[in-house]
């Protein structure tokens, strides 16, 4: 695995930990790659993608959950601050992580909704590959093709992209616009619907 791909995996892991209400501790992170996680984190800190700090001196619970892309069960139990390091995303790292998560979750949608893959293992494996190769343009095209889905097949939110900008109006605003249209004009075309959003 190339360093850049491993950095993306670390960013994805940090996003998923945060999404699940977990403190990201280097010792609890499961990311595959050529570099040890601690070395990858050091390099990424130097790149301005994340920060590290000593573990807080309070105990906290770890929820058990699985990040399917990494196929790693997170440890359950209680950790107490022991001088180990915690990791947090910087704004730059958060944006990059959001882009990775978006590509992954859109790929999951593509494989389930359009290609009708039903093997969860196959969907995850392919989505994990796609997240590293999709360009921003291809990602936006897939998002548009899928109708700008808001969640992945598992119900997790998909970070919106620039192509979703027109869809950020509330559903109520869109429905109000549709109800306000005269039936004499016939149904909206796709272009008219996009303009109204």
Secondary structure by P-SEA (a helix, b strand, c coil): ccaaaaaaaaaaaaaaaaaaccccccccccccccccaaaaaaaaaaaccccccccccbbbbbbbbbcccccccccccccccccbbbbbbcaaaaaaaaaaaaaaaaaaaaaccccccccaaaaaaaaaaaaacccaaaaaaaaaaaccccccccccccccccccccccccaaaaaaaaaacccccccccaaaaaaac
